[in-house]
């Protein structure tokens, strides 16, 4: 399970995906699930923290794609 905590308009929100592939597929859509510029607070994949160089959803996509 991929869990992403991010900041949107000053509020911390959370989005959960069944897998990293599900997140990548959702970002490839014409209207992606999450905007590339949202700031990442924390990301875990199967309960383990993921280090993301940079701090945006776009940076996370680059790591997982």
N, C-alpha and C positions, 0 to 999 in steps of 0.2 A: 504494500500500500504506500502511495506517495502522498504526503501531507505537506501542503505549502501554506505558511503563514506570511501574509503580505500586508502592506499598507496601501490603502486606497482612500484618497481624500482625507487623510489624517486619521482614518480609523483602521485598526488591525482586523483583518478578516482571514478566514481559513478556507481552503479548498482541498478536497480529498479526491484522489483518483485510485482506481484499483491497481494501476501499474504505471511505470514511467512511460510505457508505450501509449497508454491511454491519454496521458497529458500531452505528449508530442503530437498525437493525432488530432486532439482538440485544438492545438495551437495552429495546425496546418489549415484549419477551416477558413472559409472566406471571412467569417467573423469569429476570431479566436475567443476561447473562454476567458482568458486573462490578457489584459493589455501588456505589451512588452515593457513599458516604462514603470509598471508597478514595482515598488521597492520590496525586496524580500526581507522578511524578519527571520524566518527559520524554515528549513526544509528537512524532512526525514523520509527515507526510503526503507521500508520494512523495519522501522524502529531505529534506524541508524542515521545520524546527522550527515548531511551532504554539504561539503564545502563548495561554495560557488564563487569563482573569481568574478568580481563585480557584484552588484547587489540588486539586479533587476530580473524580472521574469524572462526577458530576452536572453540574459546571461545564463539562466537556468536551462532554457531551451537549447542553447548552444552546447551545454554540457551533456544533456540527455539525448539529443538528436543524433 
